[in-house]
Structure formats: C-alpha cells, structure tokens
Amino acid sequence: MSRIAFFNIPAYGHTNPTLEVVRELVKRGHEVHYYSFREFRDRIENTGAACICCDEYMPPAPADIDKKVGRDLASLISMTVHVTLAMEERILKEFGEWKPDCIVSDSICIWGKLYAKRLGIPYVCSTTTFAFNRYTAKLMKQKPGEIFRMMAGMSEINARMEELRQHGYQADKFYELLQNDNDTDTIVYTSPEFQPMADTFSSRYRFTGPSLAVPVSAAAERRRPLIYVSLGTVLNKKDSFYRNCMEALKGENIDVIMAVGSRTDIPSLGDVPSNFTISPRVDQLQVLQEASVFITHCGMNSVSESLYFGVPLVLFPQQPEEGAVARRVREMGAGIFLKSTRPAALKRTVTYLLENKSCRENAGKIGAGLKRAGGALKAADTIEEIIEKK
C-alpha cells in the first residue's frame, strides 16, 4: 500500500476528472489524502479518500472574478504564492509525519508542484485541459487586452516569484510553474488523437482519456431530439443568452434541457416554453447519453463528455483555453462555432447540426478514441508505475 496526496483548486472542472482515479486507487488498497475545499468534501470522501479542507488558506475571491478567470495571470501567480506560503507550515509538518510516496497535483494547483519539488517527493501533474507546451500554447490565441493585462502585471508576478525564492522554492521563471514539460510525469484526460500536436510531448505524458463514472441510462427512448444547453459551473451567468435560447427553440419539435447555474434566477428569465426544462444543475453524463446536440461553453470536461457519447457541439467558448478546445472540435469536424447569440442564429446552428450526419459521425469517432485511451484505470496504473520507480 502506498500513501498518495492529491492537491487541487476549488473548481469542479479540475476536481471531477480525478475522482474516479482516486476511487480506483483506494479500491487497490492505497491511502489517499486529498487537499481540497469544503465544497468538494462529500464528493471526495465518497471515493474513500480523506479530504483535508484548505478553505482557510485561500484568499478572498475578487469582486470581478468573472472577468479574471483564465485571463489574469498576475492574479493566478499571486494566489499561488499566497496559498503556498500560508499552507507551508501545515504541509511540512503533516508530510514529515505521514511521508507520502507520491504527490498528484492539478496543473493549475501549483502549490502541490512546489511542495513536491521542495520535499523531493515523486510528482505527477494532473492535466484536465489539453497539455500545453511552447508549441500548443500558441493555440490559446490571447486577445490584445489579455496580453496587455499580462504585461501590466509583470511587476507583481516578478515580486511574487522572488517571494517564493526567498522561502526556498525552485521558481526561476513564472511560465515554468504553468507549462507542462517533457521531464514531468503527466496525466492528461484526453486521447492522443484529440490532443493537438501530441507528437511534441514525451513518453512521460500519458493520455488516459476522460475519467468518468458513466451512469446507466434509465430514460425511455426519446421520440424527438434533445438539445442540451450548459455554460459550465463558473462563467455561467448569461441571462440574455438563456432568453435567446428560449426564444430560438420554443415551439420546435424538440426537447431542451438547460442548466443555468446556481447564480441565475430562473423566474427572472420569463415564461418557460413547454418544450424546455430549466434547472440550476443536471446530471450531465445522464443527459448527454440522450442528447442530439450540446450547446456548450467548451470547457474541456464538457466537450470530452459530449464526444464520449458521440454528441456534436455548438461551440460558444468564453475564455482562451475554451477557444483552443473549440477550435480543435471544429478542426476534427464534430461541431460548429456559434457566430451570433441572436435567436435566429441559434436556431439555424442547432438545425444544421441536427441535419448534418457527418458531425455526429465525427463526434462518434473521437468518442471511440477517448474510450480506448483507458480512463481512470489507466491513470491509476500510471500513478502506481511512477511510485514503483521511486
């Protein structure tokens, strides 16, 4: 039996792919301590792992967080340094006593990586997006305003990096904290076929495909197509977009399930058409097994789950990382970009995908590759192999 520590940020999109991996490791007899947050405690403890909540070490979220997610590098580095140093005493004490055999940390949860390097513990990078190196990073296509914000924040970034160095952490260049590299053991929850430029990554990258617990579909066979609409769990307060979807698809010979997030006041959206079901959150894996088209923000998990079930996508990305995912879907012929959020454009785009067999066939081909990649079992095998090499 090995002792394995997981670290993650407070985000469903980064936590969910790890849960079935943790469940498999616990099933195999390993002891897992998962450093996360109260919001995820039940999900983590349900896997059999111990959840250590780190909420007290996280700085308050900025009031304009919707504008900063995925766009403000200085805020990310500042938050990383804050959490790393705030948790340092606790981690050094607990790890000195527990002595983990391996640390698995999300690619954005940089403090896990820093602790692993400082303590000389074998480290595995858990990457829930595409893997990004100096080649694939160009796919992000940052807008001029985002580049300006990064340049404007360089003085803060440099000050924070110096703060890390003064506390004994290896932190030469800020991008080394974020970028995947060919010398680090890395799990990527996609297939080599779907990963852009997969041949630019070393053998230390394991493309394991999505880590899913697929529910058994209990629904009766649908008599008409189901359209699923969701903008994820973070940047999902888009009332005008939801109203446009209602206007575009009301009265059509289709059913629509729309997940609008907990921050959306559903009654304020107006009268709900008879062919719509609107909820804050749904069982996405259950819904996608029945869906004909998915209108999505193009988060990596949502896209992977849609393709896993062969569902073509209407692509509506909200930030650079999602844009890279969306362009890969379009490149492989499994979806089309939403060029306008006006009702007429929404209706036209959904109709096109319902009638276009090639998009569904291409989604099915990508999905077959995702299934072949191995999922949670392959990811757990990888972690065990790395521990055995130590």
LUMTOR-393189 format. One record per residue (C-alpha): residue in three letters; residue number from 0; x, y, z. Coordinates in steps of 0.001 Angstrom, whole numbers, plus 500000, padded with zeros to 6 digits. Example, Ala and Ser with C-alpha at 12.3 -4.5 7.8 and 13.67 -1.06 7.14 Angstrom:
LUMTOR-393189
<node resn="ala" resi="0" px="512300" py="495500" pz="507800"/>
<node resn="ser" resi="1" px="513670" py="498940" pz="507140"/>
//
This chain:
LUMTOR-393189
<node resn="met" resi="0" px="500000" py="500000" pz="500000"/>
<node resn="ser" resi="1" px="501220" py="503495" pz="499101"/>
<node resn="arg" resi="2" px="500377" py="506903" pz="500540"/>
<node resn="ile" resi="3" px="499273" py="509365" pz="497851"/>
<node resn="ala" resi="4" px="498496" py="513075" pz="498294"/>
<node resn="phe" resi="5" px="496251" py="514897" pz="495821"/>
<node resn="phe" resi="6" px="496084" py="518695" pz="495544"/>
<node resn="asn" resi="7" px="493506" py="520706" pz="493620"/>
<node resn="ile" resi="8" px="491969" py="524126" pz="493159"/>
<node resn="pro" resi="9" px="488329" py="524886" pz="494083"/>
<node resn="ala" resi="10" px="486855" py="524091" pz="490659"/>
<node resn="tyr" resi="11" px="484562" py="521283" pz="489517"/>
<node resn="gly" resi="12" px="486216" py="521091" pz="486111"/>
<node resn="his" resi="13" px="489575" py="520320" pz="487718"/>
<node resn="thr" resi="14" px="488293" py="518109" pz="490540"/>
<node resn="asn" resi="15" px="485757" py="515858" pz="488823"/>
<node resn="pro" resi="16" px="488208" py="514106" pz="486447"/>
<node resn="thr" resi="17" px="490318" py="512991" pz="489418"/>
<node resn="leu" resi="18" px="487538" py="511436" pz="491490"/>
<node resn="glu" resi="19" px="487298" py="508104" pz="489684"/>
<node resn="val" resi="20" px="491096" py="507859" pz="489682"/>
<node resn="val" resi="21" px="491112" py="508336" pz="493444"/>
<node resn="arg" resi="22" px="488296" py="505806" pz="493825"/>
<node resn="glu" resi="23" px="490319" py="503254" pz="491862"/>
<node resn="leu" resi="24" px="493480" py="503893" pz="493893"/>
<node resn="val" resi="25" px="491574" py="503445" pz="497164"/>
<node resn="lys" resi="26" px="489989" py="500276" pz="495776"/>
<node resn="arg" resi="27" px="493507" py="498945" pz="495120"/>
<node resn="gly" resi="28" px="494421" py="499490" pz="498764"/>
<node resn="his" resi="29" px="496255" py="502832" pz="498629"/>
<node resn="glu" resi="30" px="495761" py="505553" pz="501246"/>
<node resn="val" resi="31" px="494808" py="508855" pz="499651"/>
<node resn="his" resi="32" px="494733" py="512273" pz="501329"/>
<node resn="tyr" resi="33" px="493059" py="514864" pz="499101"/>
<node resn="tyr" resi="34" px="493823" py="518535" pz="499848"/>
<node resn="ser" resi="35" px="490755" py="520370" pz="498554"/>
<node resn="phe" resi="36" px="487876" py="522537" pz="499790"/>
<node resn="arg" resi="37" px="484645" py="522119" pz="501737"/>
<node resn="glu" resi="38" px="482504" py="522420" pz="498604"/>
<node resn="phe" resi="39" px="484030" py="519164" pz="497333"/>
<node resn="arg" resi="40" px="484320" py="517260" pz="500619"/>
<node resn="asp" resi="41" px="481345" py="514936" pz="500086"/>
<node resn="arg" resi="42" px="482423" py="514023" pz="496546"/>
<node resn="ile" resi="43" px="485966" py="513293" pz="497676"/>
<node resn="glu" resi="44" px="485043" py="511335" pz="500785"/>
<node resn="asn" resi="45" px="482609" py="509294" pz="498680"/>
<node resn="thr" resi="46" px="485662" py="507874" pz="496859"/>
<node resn="gly" resi="47" px="487095" py="506556" pz="500125"/>
<node resn="ala" resi="48" px="489820" py="509214" pz="500350"/>
<node resn="ala" resi="49" px="490384" py="511542" pz="503298"/>
<node resn="cys" resi="50" px="489516" py="515135" pz="502407"/>
<node resn="ile" resi="51" px="491652" py="517837" pz="504019"/>
<node resn="cys" resi="52" px="489869" py="521169" pz="503531"/>
<node resn="cys" resi="53" px="492077" py="524159" pz="502746"/>
<node resn="asp" resi="54" px="489493" py="526957" pz="502579"/>
<node resn="glu" resi="55" px="491180" py="528994" pz="505309"/>
<node resn="tyr" resi="56" px="494332" py="529343" pz="503197"/>
<node resn="met" resi="57" px="492593" py="530651" pz="500065"/>
<node resn="pro" resi="58" px="492478" py="534457" pz="499650"/>
<node resn="pro" resi="59" px="489035" py="536047" pz="499095"/>
<node resn="ala" resi="60" px="487807" py="535902" pz="495519"/>
<node resn="pro" resi="61" px="487950" py="539296" pz="493765"/>
<node resn="ala" resi="62" px="484637" py="541027" pz="493069"/>
<node resn="asp" resi="63" px="485338" py="540922" pz="489321"/>
<node resn="ile" resi="64" px="486272" py="537218" pz="489248"/>
<node resn="asp" resi="65" px="484113" py="536616" pz="486153"/>
<node resn="lys" resi="66" px="486430" py="538937" pz="484215"/>
<node resn="lys" resi="67" px="489619" py="537403" pz="485613"/>
<node resn="val" resi="68" px="489083" py="533634" pz="485312"/>
<node resn="gly" resi="69" px="491511" py="532344" pz="482702"/>
<node resn="arg" resi="70" px="492624" py="535862" pz="481786"/>
<node resn="asp" resi="71" px="494616" py="537364" pz="484669"/>
<node resn="leu" resi="72" px="497991" py="535688" pz="485095"/>
<node resn="ala" resi="73" px="499132" py="538067" pz="487837"/>
<node resn="ser" resi="74" px="496142" py="537142" pz="489998"/>
<node resn="leu" resi="75" px="496841" py="533425" pz="489466"/>
<node resn="ile" resi="76" px="500505" py="533752" pz="490467"/>
<node resn="ser" resi="77" px="499593" py="535943" pz="493443"/>
<node resn="met" resi="78" px="497010" py="533415" pz="494636"/>
<node resn="thr" resi="79" px="499505" py="530578" pz="494174"/>
<node resn="val" resi="80" px="502156" py="532260" pz="496308"/>
<node resn="his" resi="81" px="499613" py="533196" pz="498980"/>
<node resn="val" resi="82" px="498321" py="529622" pz="499331"/>
<node resn="thr" resi="83" px="501779" py="528027" pz="499096"/>
<node resn="leu" resi="84" px="503197" py="530099" pz="501933"/>
<node resn="ala" resi="85" px="500030" py="530045" pz="504038"/>
<node resn="met" resi="86" px="499868" py="526223" pz="503967"/>
<node resn="glu" resi="87" px="503601" py="525654" pz="504167"/>
<node resn="glu" resi="88" px="503913" py="525015" pz="507910"/>
<node resn="arg" resi="89" px="500997" py="522614" pz="507942"/>
<node resn="ile" resi="90" px="502143" py="520661" pz="504885"/>
<node resn="leu" resi="91" px="505755" py="520317" pz="506040"/>
<node resn="lys" resi="92" px="504553" py="519031" pz="509416"/>
<node resn="glu" resi="93" px="501930" py="516612" pz="508057"/>
<node resn="phe" resi="94" px="504138" py="515261" pz="505289"/>
<node resn="gly" resi="95" px="507025" py="514870" pz="507721"/>
<node resn="glu" resi="96" px="504819" py="512551" pz="509763"/>
<node resn="trp" resi="97" px="502735" py="510859" pz="507025"/>
<node resn="lys" resi="98" px="505539" py="510619" pz="504428"/>
<node resn="pro" resi="99" px="503608" py="510390" pz="501144"/>
<node resn="asp" resi="100" px="505029" py="508242" pz="498363"/>
<node resn="cys" resi="101" px="503671" py="510500" pz="495637"/>
<node resn="ile" resi="102" px="502014" py="513887" pz="495109"/>
<node resn="val" resi="103" px="499415" py="514263" pz="492341"/>
<node resn="ser" resi="104" px="498564" py="517900" pz="491743"/>
<node resn="asp" resi="105" px="496400" py="519688" pz="489201"/>
<node resn="ser" resi="106" px="498379" py="521655" pz="486619"/>
<node resn="ile" resi="107" px="496868" py="524910" pz="487919"/>
<node resn="cys" resi="108" px="497282" py="523885" pz="491575"/>
<node resn="ile" resi="109" px="500895" py="524991" pz="491548"/>
<node resn="trp" resi="110" px="501421" py="524731" pz="495308"/>
<node resn="gly" resi="111" px="501243" py="520936" pz="495064"/>
<node resn="lys" resi="112" px="504037" py="521005" pz="492498"/>
<node resn="leu" resi="113" px="506126" py="523358" pz="494633"/>
<node resn="tyr" resi="114" px="505772" py="521174" pz="497741"/>
<node resn="ala" resi="115" px="506749" py="518071" pz="495760"/>
<node resn="lys" resi="116" px="509930" py="519720" pz="494459"/>
<node resn="arg" resi="117" px="510884" py="521154" pz="497815"/>
<node resn="leu" resi="118" px="510421" py="517836" pz="499644"/>
<node resn="gly" resi="119" px="511807" py="515597" pz="496886"/>
<node resn="ile" resi="120" px="508585" py="513592" pz="496583"/>
<node resn="pro" resi="121" px="507687" py="511938" pz="493236"/>
<node resn="tyr" resi="122" px="505266" py="514247" pz="491437"/>
<node resn="val" resi="123" px="502502" py="513643" pz="488892"/>
<node resn="cys" resi="124" px="500869" py="516545" pz="487071"/>
<node resn="ser" resi="125" px="497111" py="516061" pz="486594"/>
<node resn="thr" resi="126" px="496068" py="517971" pz="483466"/>
<node resn="thr" resi="127" px="492339" py="518376" pz="482911"/>
<node resn="thr" resi="128" px="492789" py="520617" pz="479859"/>
<node resn="phe" resi="129" px="494825" py="519943" pz="476754"/>
<node resn="ala" resi="130" px="498519" py="519621" pz="477563"/>
<node resn="phe" resi="131" px="500274" py="522912" pz="476784"/>
<node resn="asn" resi="132" px="503903" py="523331" pz="475804"/>
<node resn="arg" resi="133" px="505691" py="526005" pz="473772"/>
<node resn="tyr" resi="134" px="504006" py="524676" pz="470614"/>
<node resn="thr" resi="135" px="500435" py="524182" pz="471756"/>
<node resn="ala" resi="136" px="500398" py="527350" pz="473899"/>
<node resn="lys" resi="137" px="500114" py="529281" pz="470641"/>
<node resn="leu" resi="138" px="496655" py="527765" pz="470184"/>
<node resn="met" resi="139" px="495339" py="529900" pz="473056"/>
<node resn="lys" resi="140" px="495240" py="532980" pz="470772"/>
<node resn="gln" resi="141" px="495073" py="535583" pz="473511"/>
<node resn="lys" resi="142" px="493307" py="538828" pz="472684"/>
<node resn="pro" resi="143" px="495256" py="542127" pz="472801"/>
<node resn="gly" resi="144" px="493562" py="543113" pz="476061"/>
<node resn="glu" resi="145" px="494628" py="539857" pz="477717"/>
<node resn="ile" resi="146" px="498229" py="540302" pz="476566"/>
<node resn="phe" resi="147" px="498178" py="543872" pz="477905"/>
<node resn="arg" resi="148" px="496912" py="542704" pz="481302"/>
<node resn="met" resi="149" px="499683" py="540118" pz="481456"/>
<node resn="met" resi="150" px="502367" py="542691" pz="480635"/>
<node resn="ala" resi="151" px="500879" py="545180" pz="483103"/>
<node resn="gly" resi="152" px="501005" py="542539" pz="485806"/>
<node resn="met" resi="153" px="504648" py="541522" pz="485264"/>
<node resn="ser" resi="154" px="505982" py="543627" pz="488141"/>
<node resn="glu" resi="155" px="503578" py="541891" pz="490539"/>
<node resn="ile" resi="156" px="504463" py="538486" pz="489048"/>
<node resn="asn" resi="157" px="508198" py="539115" pz="489458"/>
<node resn="ala" resi="158" px="507728" py="540267" pz="493060"/>
<node resn="arg" resi="159" px="505741" py="537149" pz="493879"/>
<node resn="met" resi="160" px="508308" py="534877" pz="492232"/>
<node resn="glu" resi="161" px="511045" py="536477" pz="494316"/>
<node resn="glu" resi="162" px="508934" py="535862" pz="497420"/>
<node resn="leu" resi="163" px="508811" py="532152" pz="496560"/>
<node resn="arg" resi="164" px="512571" py="532003" pz="496047"/>
<node resn="gln" resi="165" px="513180" py="533662" pz="499402"/>
<node resn="his" resi="166" px="511187" py="530855" pz="501035"/>
<node resn="gly" resi="167" px="513327" py="528161" pz="499418"/>
<node resn="tyr" resi="168" px="511198" py="527183" pz="496412"/>
<node resn="gln" resi="169" px="512560" py="526492" pz="492924"/>
<node resn="ala" resi="170" px="510874" py="529259" pz="490949"/>
<node resn="asp" resi="171" px="513116" py="530688" pz="488250"/>
<node resn="lys" resi="172" px="510584" py="531664" pz="485571"/>
<node resn="phe" resi="173" px="506851" py="532100" pz="486104"/>
<node resn="tyr" resi="174" px="505844" py="530195" pz="482966"/>
<node resn="glu" resi="175" px="507733" py="527125" pz="484220"/>
<node resn="leu" resi="176" px="505177" py="526892" pz="487015"/>
<node resn="leu" resi="177" px="502329" py="526675" pz="484485"/>
<node resn="gln" resi="178" px="503755" py="524965" pz="481417"/>
<node resn="asn" resi="179" px="503826" py="521210" pz="481013"/>
<node resn="asp" resi="180" px="507344" py="519932" pz="480318"/>
<node resn="asn" resi="181" px="508748" py="516723" pz="478875"/>
<node resn="asp" resi="182" px="510587" py="515786" pz="482084"/>
<node resn="thr" resi="183" px="507495" py="515696" pz="484300"/>
<node resn="asp" resi="184" px="505204" py="512677" pz="484635"/>
<node resn="thr" resi="185" px="501850" py="513957" pz="483411"/>
<node resn="ile" resi="186" px="498367" py="512506" pz="483154"/>
<node resn="val" resi="187" px="496194" py="514177" pz="480515"/>
<node resn="tyr" resi="188" px="492492" py="513300" pz="480491"/>
<node resn="thr" resi="189" px="492132" py="513132" pz="476728"/>
<node resn="ser" resi="190" px="493197" py="510853" pz="473898"/>
<node resn="pro" resi="191" px="496362" py="511226" pz="471798"/>
<node resn="glu" resi="192" px="494090" py="511655" pz="468765"/>
<node resn="phe" resi="193" px="492201" py="514603" pz="470262"/>
<node resn="gln" resi="194" px="495258" py="516255" pz="471875"/>
<node resn="pro" resi="195" px="496695" py="518853" pz="469451"/>
<node resn="met" resi="196" px="500299" py="518201" pz="468420"/>
<node resn="ala" resi="197" px="500516" py="515076" pz="470569"/>
<node resn="asp" resi="198" px="503818" py="514164" pz="468912"/>
<node resn="thr" resi="199" px="505531" py="517159" pz="470575"/>
<node resn="phe" resi="200" px="505149" py="515568" pz="474024"/>
<node resn="ser" resi="201" px="507478" py="512966" pz="475546"/>
<node resn="ser" resi="202" px="506630" py="509433" pz="476656"/>
<node resn="arg" resi="203" px="506194" py="510767" pz="480189"/>
<node resn="tyr" resi="204" px="502809" py="512058" pz="479082"/>
<node resn="arg" resi="205" px="500018" py="509523" pz="479484"/>
<node resn="phe" resi="206" px="496899" py="510407" pz="477528"/>
<node resn="thr" resi="207" px="494371" py="508435" pz="479538"/>
<node resn="gly" resi="208" px="491089" py="509777" pz="478195"/>
<node resn="pro" resi="209" px="488219" py="511055" pz="480368"/>
<node resn="ser" resi="210" px="487891" py="509590" pz="483848"/>
<node resn="leu" resi="211" px="484136" py="509003" pz="484056"/>
<node resn="ala" resi="212" px="481644" py="507053" pz="486138"/>
<node resn="val" resi="213" px="479016" py="506568" pz="483442"/>
<node resn="pro" resi="214" px="475511" py="506185" pz="484911"/>
<node resn="val" resi="215" px="473142" py="503624" pz="483484"/>
<node resn="ser" resi="216" px="470588" py="505447" pz="481370"/>
<node resn="ala" resi="217" px="467108" py="504753" pz="482683"/>
<node resn="ala" resi="218" px="465283" py="507025" pz="480263"/>
<node resn="ala" resi="219" px="462850" py="505675" pz="477700"/>
<node resn="glu" resi="220" px="463752" py="506131" pz="474056"/>
<node resn="arg" resi="221" px="463029" py="509691" pz="473027"/>
<node resn="arg" resi="222" px="460503" py="510418" pz="470332"/>
<node resn="arg" resi="223" px="462158" py="513666" pz="469334"/>
<node resn="pro" resi="224" px="465637" py="515204" pz="469566"/>
<node resn="leu" resi="225" px="467014" py="516539" pz="472851"/>
<node resn="ile" resi="226" px="469079" py="519722" pz="472874"/>
<node resn="tyr" resi="227" px="471239" py="520276" pz="475955"/>
<node resn="val" resi="228" px="472421" py="523778" pz="476924"/>
<node resn="ser" resi="229" px="475057" py="524474" pz="479583"/>
<node resn="leu" resi="230" px="477769" py="527075" pz="480087"/>
<node resn="gly" resi="231" px="479562" py="525164" pz="482844"/>
<node resn="thr" resi="232" px="479995" py="525899" pz="486538"/>
<node resn="val" resi="233" px="481959" py="529182" pz="486554"/>
<node resn="leu" resi="234" px="481137" py="531790" pz="483893"/>
<node resn="asn" resi="235" px="477501" py="530777" pz="483545"/>
<node resn="lys" resi="236" px="475526" py="533894" pz="484498"/>
<node resn="lys" resi="237" px="474354" py="534745" pz="480974"/>
<node resn="asp" resi="238" px="470679" py="535630" pz="481300"/>
<node resn="ser" resi="239" px="470351" py="537193" pz="477848"/>
<node resn="phe" resi="240" px="471878" py="534107" pz="476247"/>
<node resn="tyr" resi="241" px="469410" py="531824" pz="478025"/>
<node resn="arg" resi="242" px="466491" py="534018" pz="476959"/>
<node resn="asn" resi="243" px="467717" py="533893" pz="473359"/>
<node resn="cys" resi="244" px="467866" py="530090" pz="473541"/>
<node resn="met" resi="245" px="464277" py="530051" pz="474798"/>
<node resn="glu" resi="246" px="463158" py="532349" pz="472004"/>
<node resn="ala" resi="247" px="465067" py="530400" pz="469344"/>
<node resn="leu" resi="248" px="463904" py="526906" pz="470244"/>
<node resn="lys" resi="249" px="460438" py="527364" pz="471752"/>
<node resn="gly" resi="250" px="457650" py="525515" pz="469980"/>
<node resn="glu" resi="251" px="460062" py="523415" pz="467899"/>
<node resn="asn" resi="252" px="459653" py="519652" pz="467619"/>
<node resn="ile" resi="253" px="462499" py="519132" pz="470078"/>
<node resn="asp" resi="254" px="463045" py="518978" pz="473824"/>
<node resn="val" resi="255" px="465516" py="521293" pz="475526"/>
<node resn="ile" resi="256" px="467263" py="520817" pz="478869"/>
<node resn="met" resi="257" px="469059" py="523956" pz="480046"/>
<node resn="ala" resi="258" px="471398" py="524037" pz="483074"/>
<node resn="val" resi="259" px="471874" py="527676" pz="484106"/>
<node resn="gly" resi="260" px="473928" py="527526" pz="487330"/>
<node resn="ser" resi="261" px="473082" py="528497" pz="490887"/>
<node resn="arg" resi="262" px="473585" py="532250" pz="490328"/>
<node resn="thr" resi="263" px="470828" py="532509" pz="487716"/>
<node resn="asp" resi="264" px="467350" py="533446" pz="488965"/>
<node resn="ile" resi="265" px="465241" py="531165" pz="486794"/>
<node resn="pro" resi="266" px="461903" py="533007" pz="487283"/>
<node resn="ser" resi="267" px="463575" py="536200" pz="486040"/>
<node resn="leu" resi="268" px="464160" py="534550" pz="482662"/>
<node resn="gly" resi="269" px="460447" py="534797" pz="481905"/>
<node resn="asp" resi="270" px="457865" py="532249" pz="480833"/>
<node resn="val" resi="271" px="459477" py="528857" pz="480263"/>
<node resn="pro" resi="272" px="458407" py="527286" pz="476944"/>
<node resn="ser" resi="273" px="456591" py="523954" pz="477242"/>
<node resn="asn" resi="274" px="459421" py="522072" pz="475499"/>
<node resn="phe" resi="275" px="462060" py="523414" pz="477969"/>
<node resn="thr" resi="276" px="463277" py="522061" pz="481306"/>
<node resn="ile" resi="277" px="465443" py="524603" pz="483155"/>
<node resn="ser" resi="278" px="467462" py="523738" pz="486275"/>
<node resn="pro" resi="279" px="470487" py="525153" pz="488118"/>
<node resn="arg" resi="280" px="472346" py="521879" pz="487570"/>
<node resn="val" resi="281" px="471712" py="518472" pz="485999"/>
<node resn="asp" resi="282" px="473443" py="515093" pz="485834"/>
<node resn="gln" resi="283" px="475383" py="515956" pz="482690"/>
<node resn="leu" resi="284" px="476532" py="512409" pz="481932"/>
<node resn="gln" resi="285" px="472936" py="511212" pz="482147"/>
<node resn="val" resi="286" px="471644" py="513969" pz="479868"/>
<node resn="leu" resi="287" px="474401" py="513571" pz="477257"/>
<node resn="gln" resi="288" px="473547" py="509904" pz="476793"/>
<node resn="glu" resi="289" px="470208" py="511074" pz="475399"/>
<node resn="ala" resi="290" px="471220" py="514350" pz="473710"/>
<node resn="ser" resi="291" px="471320" py="515032" pz="469975"/>
<node resn="val" resi="292" px="473157" py="518386" pz="470203"/>
<node resn="phe" resi="293" px="475060" py="520133" pz="473019"/>
<node resn="ile" resi="294" px="475304" py="523942" pz="473166"/>
<node resn="thr" resi="295" px="478412" py="524445" pz="475306"/>
<node resn="his" resi="296" px="480980" py="526929" pz="476635"/>
<node resn="cys" resi="297" px="483629" py="524400" pz="475505"/>
<node resn="gly" resi="298" px="485163" py="523550" pz="478851"/>
<node resn="met" resi="299" px="487420" py="520536" pz="478392"/>
<node resn="asn" resi="300" px="485330" py="518223" pz="480557"/>
<node resn="ser" resi="301" px="482042" py="519168" pz="478912"/>
<node resn="val" resi="302" px="483482" py="518719" pz="475430"/>
<node resn="ser" resi="303" px="485113" py="515389" pz="476334"/>
<node resn="glu" resi="304" px="481906" py="514060" pz="477860"/>
<node resn="ser" resi="305" px="479884" py="515136" pz="474822"/>
<node resn="leu" resi="306" px="482299" py="513491" pz="472392"/>
<node resn="tyr" resi="307" px="482491" py="510378" pz="474604"/>
<node resn="phe" resi="308" px="478811" py="509849" pz="473799"/>
<node resn="gly" resi="309" px="479130" py="510953" pz="470172"/>
<node resn="val" resi="310" px="477159" py="514185" pz="470578"/>
<node resn="pro" resi="311" px="478054" py="517047" pz="468187"/>
<node resn="leu" resi="312" px="478537" py="520519" pz="469647"/>
<node resn="val" resi="313" px="477508" py="524129" pz="469176"/>
<node resn="leu" resi="314" px="480709" py="525916" pz="470221"/>
<node resn="phe" resi="315" px="480386" py="529044" pz="472380"/>
<node resn="pro" resi="316" px="483751" py="529498" pz="474211"/>
<node resn="gln" resi="317" px="484106" py="532144" pz="476941"/>
<node resn="gln" resi="318" px="487901" py="532267" pz="477506"/>
<node resn="pro" resi="319" px="491160" py="531458" pz="475646"/>
<node resn="glu" resi="320" px="491556" py="527887" pz="476894"/>
<node resn="glu" resi="321" px="487989" py="527096" pz="475834"/>
<node resn="gly" resi="322" px="488669" py="528702" pz="472463"/>
<node resn="ala" resi="323" px="491533" py="526265" pz="471890"/>
<node resn="val" resi="324" px="489258" py="523338" pz="472698"/>
<node resn="ala" resi="325" px="486524" py="524679" pz="470434"/>
<node resn="arg" resi="326" px="488898" py="525111" pz="467500"/>
<node resn="arg" resi="327" px="490094" py="521514" pz="467912"/>
<node resn="val" resi="328" px="486491" py="520274" pz="467817"/>
<node resn="arg" resi="329" px="485832" py="522276" pz="464646"/>
<node resn="glu" resi="330" px="489109" py="521076" pz="463109"/>
<node resn="met" resi="331" px="488016" py="517468" pz="463647"/>
<node resn="gly" resi="332" px="484561" py="518112" pz="462233"/>
<node resn="ala" resi="333" px="482498" py="517446" pz="465361"/>
<node resn="gly" resi="334" px="480956" py="520887" pz="465907"/>
<node resn="ile" resi="335" px="480498" py="524420" pz="464642"/>
<node resn="phe" resi="336" px="481021" py="527838" pz="466200"/>
<node resn="leu" resi="337" px="478035" py="529931" pz="467221"/>
<node resn="lys" resi="338" px="478639" py="533114" pz="465227"/>
<node resn="ser" resi="339" px="475875" py="535103" pz="466896"/>
<node resn="thr" resi="340" px="473754" py="534622" pz="470010"/>
<node resn="arg" resi="341" px="470668" py="536067" pz="468350"/>
<node resn="pro" resi="342" px="467690" py="533674" pz="468301"/>
<node resn="ala" resi="343" px="467748" py="533252" pz="464522"/>
<node resn="ala" resi="344" px="471437" py="532262" pz="464543"/>
<node resn="leu" resi="345" px="470922" py="529865" pz="467458"/>
<node resn="lys" resi="346" px="468035" py="528164" pz="465711"/>
<node resn="arg" resi="347" px="469932" py="527939" pz="462417"/>
<node resn="thr" resi="348" px="473018" py="526433" pz="464086"/>
<node resn="val" resi="349" px="471069" py="523814" pz="466039"/>
<node resn="thr" resi="350" px="469072" py="522853" pz="462943"/>
<node resn="tyr" resi="351" px="472272" py="522436" pz="460944"/>
<node resn="leu" resi="352" px="473748" py="520016" pz="463488"/>
<node resn="leu" resi="353" px="470517" py="518036" pz="463764"/>
<node resn="glu" resi="354" px="470530" py="517532" pz="459999"/>
<node resn="asn" resi="355" px="474281" py="517073" pz="459477"/>
<node resn="lys" resi="356" px="475207" py="513404" pz="459850"/>
<node resn="ser" resi="357" px="478945" py="513947" pz="459354"/>
<node resn="cys" resi="358" px="479299" py="515990" pz="462568"/>
<node resn="arg" resi="359" px="477651" py="513219" pz="464581"/>
<node resn="glu" resi="360" px="479804" py="510578" pz="462874"/>
<node resn="asn" resi="361" px="482980" py="512558" pz="463578"/>
<node resn="ala" resi="362" px="481956" py="513053" pz="467208"/>
<node resn="gly" resi="363" px="481457" py="509294" pz="467446"/>
<node resn="lys" resi="364" px="484938" py="508604" pz="466044"/>
<node resn="ile" resi="365" px="486579" py="510949" pz="468546"/>
<node resn="gly" resi="366" px="484496" py="509379" pz="471312"/>
<node resn="ala" resi="367" px="485703" py="505906" pz="470394"/>
<node resn="gly" resi="368" px="489304" py="507103" pz="470747"/>
<node resn="leu" resi="369" px="488563" py="508658" pz="474137"/>
<node resn="lys" resi="370" px="487149" py="505330" pz="475332"/>
<node resn="arg" resi="371" px="490163" py="503379" pz="474036"/>
<node resn="ala" resi="372" px="492553" py="505629" pz="475989"/>
<node resn="gly" resi="373" px="491784" py="503796" pz="479233"/>
<node resn="gly" resi="374" px="490201" py="506289" pz="481649"/>
<node resn="ala" resi="375" px="490564" py="506017" pz="485420"/>
<node resn="leu" resi="376" px="492144" py="502540" pz="485285"/>
<node resn="lys" resi="377" px="494934" py="503776" pz="483003"/>
<node resn="ala" resi="378" px="495504" py="506865" pz="485172"/>
<node resn="ala" resi="379" px="495713" py="504738" pz="488335"/>
<node resn="asp" resi="380" px="498147" py="502356" pz="486590"/>
<node resn="thr" resi="381" px="500316" py="505347" pz="485698"/>
<node resn="ile" resi="382" px="500483" py="506611" pz="489287"/>
<node resn="glu" resi="383" px="501392" py="503144" pz="490554"/>
<node resn="glu" resi="384" px="504144" py="502818" pz="487947"/>
<node resn="ile" resi="385" px="505662" py="506137" pz="488998"/>
<node resn="ile" resi="386" px="505614" py="505153" pz="492669"/>
<node resn="glu" resi="387" px="507290" py="501821" pz="491882"/>
<node resn="lys" resi="388" px="510150" py="503646" pz="490119"/>
<node resn="lys" resi="389" px="510989" py="505887" pz="493112"/>
//
